[in-house]
Amino acid sequence: MLWLIVPLGVMIGVVGFGVIYQALATSRDRRKFPPSGKLIEINGKTWHYQIMGEGHLTVVVDSGTGGTHLDWQLVQPEVAKFARILTYDRAGYGWSDISSESRTAEQVVSELRQLLREVEIEPPYVLVGMSLSGLFSRLFAYCYPEEVAGMVLVDVAHERMYEETPVEWVELNQRLERFLTHVVPIIARIGLLRLLVAFDSLPMAAGLFQKFPPSMQPLAKALYSQTQFGKTFAQESAAVSISMSQVEQARKIKPFPDIPLIVLSSGKPDFDITQDVLQKLQELHADLASESPQGIHIIARESGHAIQLDKPELVVDAIRQVVEQVLCGSTP
């Protein structure tokens, strides 16, 4: 029995040490990196948001899975030169409290609208969605078209992407989703996720932190290393198929508003994307652009998935174009 007891005791000790280290490191990061924006309490939960610029029209930005307002720090100051722009951390990311609610598109849209009301940002908005949050932005427009004046979609998810892309890529993503749902919360709690982040070796986004400017990398890594990040990442990953279904149903019964719309696609494969998958995703993005009579599809030839980090000037220009169209259209 000794041969079994000793390894088991060592394993329990290592896990216990990891839990303690993770708790202390997370507390240290919270002290070292205070919120860069403002905090507001809504229904007993703290939300973090950042507003720059001025104007009656507000650009409201949402991030991809795991992303925070920090993803837009190369975009937000430039947009603030011609419009008011709000970025925020969804529940469980950055400095926003974690939520026990399912992280579906409907839930995220509901929370975002409540946040906008609480901080007294009146519609209509220009919505900017990236990756997964493209589903959220579009559902917002289907359900509340009177509140959306324009939209920019940045290499977003599509509700039919798993039906239209090669089966090998779909199976890879399904395995990754299971990993994210069941394993990430555990390794986050015992400090192993922090180790992967430190070496920029996240299975779902290897090399991600190299895309941030050097001055932002320590903060970005700290935010991705939080225990609540792992749990929230798992919650959102588990809800992706539900969010896709919610958007697909809304698209069947609700018209997309006739608004200025620019859809940006990445032009270079990165992460787990192959050239074949990239081409199919570009075709799906062209489909999204066709939803609005004013829709435009643009391929960012020199950018990977995170266009706001690879080529932020393209995102800024797309937002500028949409804002100018909205303002010109509202001029009597």
Residue pairs with C-beta under 8 A, 6 or more apart in sequence:
15 190
18 189
18 190
18 191
18 192
19 189
19 190
19 191
21 191
22 188
22 189
22 190
22 191
22 194
22 227
23 227
25 191
25 194
25 225
26 225
26 226
26 227
29 222
29 223
29 225
29 226
32 222
33 218
33 219
33 222
33 223
35 48
35 95
36 50
36 69
36 70
37 48
37 49
37 50
37 51
37 69
37 87
37 88
37 95
38 48
38 49
38 50
38 51
38 119
39 46
39 47
39 48
39 95
40 46
40 47
40 49
40 115
40 118
40 119
41 47
42 114
42 115
42 118
45 91
45 96
45 97
45 99
46 95
46 96
46 97
47 88
47 89
47 91
47 96
47 97
47 115
48 69
48 88
48 89
48 94
48 95
48 96
49 69
49 86
49 87
49 88
49 89
49 115
49 119
50 69
50 76
50 86
50 87
50 88
51 84
51 85
51 86
51 119
51 121
52 76
52 77
52 79
52 80
52 84
52 85
53 79
53 80
53 81
53 82
53 83
53 84
53 85
54 84
55 82
55 83
55 84
57 83
57 84
57 124
57 125
57 126
57 149
57 323
57 326
57 327
58 83
58 84
58 85
58 86
58 121
58 122
58 125
58 126
59 79
59 83
59 84
59 85
59 86
59 125
59 126
59 127
59 128
59 319
59 323
60 85
60 86
60 112
60 116
60 121
60 125
60 126
60 127
60 128
61 69
61 72
61 75
61 76
61 85
61 86
61 87
61 88
61 128
61 130
62 88
62 90
62 108
62 112
62 127
62 128
62 129
62 130
62 133
62 136
62 137
63 69
63 71
63 72
63 87
63 90
63 93
63 130
63 131
63 133
64 71
64 130
64 131
64 132
64 133
64 306
65 131
65 132
65 204
65 233
65 236
65 237
66 93
66 204
66 205
66 224
66 229
66 233
66 236
67 93
67 130
67 131
67 133
68 89
68 93
68 94
68 223
69 76
69 87
69 88
69 89
69 94
70 94
70 212
70 216
70 219
70 220
70 223
71 130
71 306
71 308
71 309
72 87
72 308
73 216
74 213
74 308
74 309
74 312
75 308
75 312
75 315
75 316
75 319
76 85
76 87
78 312
78 313
78 316
79 85
79 316
79 319
79 320
82 320
82 323
83 126
83 319
83 323
85 319
86 116
86 119
86 121
88 96
88 112
88 115
89 95
89 96
90 96
90 103
90 108
90 111
90 232
91 97
91 98
91 99
91 101
91 103
91 111
91 232
92 98
92 99
92 103
92 228
92 229
92 231
92 232
92 235
93 223
93 228
93 229
93 232
94 223
97 228
98 228
98 231
98 232
99 111
99 232
101 107
102 235
102 239
102 242
103 232
103 235
103 236
103 238
103 239
104 239
104 242
104 243
104 246
105 135
105 136
105 139
105 242
105 243
105 246
105 247
106 139
106 243
106 246
108 133
108 136
109 136
109 139
109 140
109 143
112 136
112 140
113 140
113 144
113 147
116 123
116 125
123 144
123 146
123 147
123 148
123 149
124 146
124 147
124 148
124 149
124 326
125 147
125 148
125 149
126 148
126 149
126 150
126 151
126 152
126 319
126 322
126 323
126 326
127 137
127 140
127 141
127 148
127 150
127 151
127 152
128 137
128 151
128 152
128 153
128 154
128 315
128 319
129 135
129 136
129 137
129 138
129 151
129 152
129 153
129 154
129 156
130 153
130 154
130 155
130 156
130 306
130 307
130 308
131 154
131 155
131 156
131 157
131 305
132 156
132 157
132 236
132 240
132 243
133 156
134 153
134 154
134 156
134 157
134 158
134 288
135 156
135 157
135 159
135 243
135 244
135 246
135 247
136 243
137 151
137 153
137 156
138 151
138 153
138 247
138 250
138 251
138 256
138 288
139 243
139 246
139 247
139 250
140 147
140 148
141 148
141 151
141 256
141 257
141 259
142 247
142 250
142 251
142 254
142 256
143 250
143 254
145 254
145 255
145 256
145 257
148 257
148 259
149 259
149 260
149 326
149 330
150 259
150 260
150 261
150 322
150 323
150 325
150 326
151 259
151 260
151 261
151 262
151 292
151 322
152 261
152 262
152 263
152 264
152 315
152 318
152 319
152 322
153 261
153 262
153 263
153 264
153 285
153 288
154 264
154 307
154 308
154 315
155 264
155 265
155 266
155 281
155 285
155 300
155 305
155 306
155 307
156 263
156 285
156 288
157 240
157 244
158 164
158 281
158 284
158 285
158 287
158 288
159 244
159 245
159 247
159 248
159 251
160 248
160 284
161 244
161 280
161 281
161 284
162 170
162 173
162 244
164 280
164 283
164 284
165 277
165 280
165 281
166 274
166 276
166 277
166 280
169 272
169 273
169 274
169 277
172 272
173 272
176 203
176 204
176 272
177 237
177 238
177 240
179 203
180 204
180 233
180 234
180 237
181 234
181 237
181 238
182 234
184 193
184 230
184 233
184 234
184 237
185 230
185 231
185 233
185 234
186 230
187 193
187 196
187 230
188 194
188 225
188 226
188 227
188 229
188 230
188 231
189 227
189 230
193 224
193 225
193 229
193 230
194 225
196 202
196 203
197 209
197 221
197 224
197 225
198 221
198 225
200 206
200 207
200 208
200 209
200 210
202 208
202 224
204 271
205 271
206 271
207 270
207 271
208 306
209 217
209 220
209 221
209 224
211 304
211 306
211 309
211 310
212 220
212 309
223 229
251 291
256 291
256 292
257 292
258 292
258 293
258 294
259 292
259 294
259 326
260 292
260 294
260 321
260 322
260 325
260 326
260 329
261 288
261 289
261 291
261 292
261 294
261 295
261 296
261 322
262 289
262 295
262 296
262 297
262 298
262 318
262 321
262 322
263 285
263 286
263 288
263 289
263 295
263 296
263 297
263 298
264 285
264 298
264 299
264 300
264 307
264 314
264 315
264 318
265 281
265 282
265 285
265 297
265 298
265 299
265 300
266 273
266 278
266 281
266 299
266 300
266 303
266 304
266 305
266 307
266 310
267 278
267 299
267 300
267 301
267 302
267 303
268 278
268 301
268 302
268 303
268 304
269 275
269 277
269 278
269 304
270 304
270 305
271 304
271 305
273 281
273 305
282 299
285 297
286 297
288 295
288 297
289 295
289 296
289 297
294 325
298 314
298 318
300 307
300 310
300 311
300 314
302 310
302 311
303 310
303 311
303 314
304 310
307 314
307 315
308 315
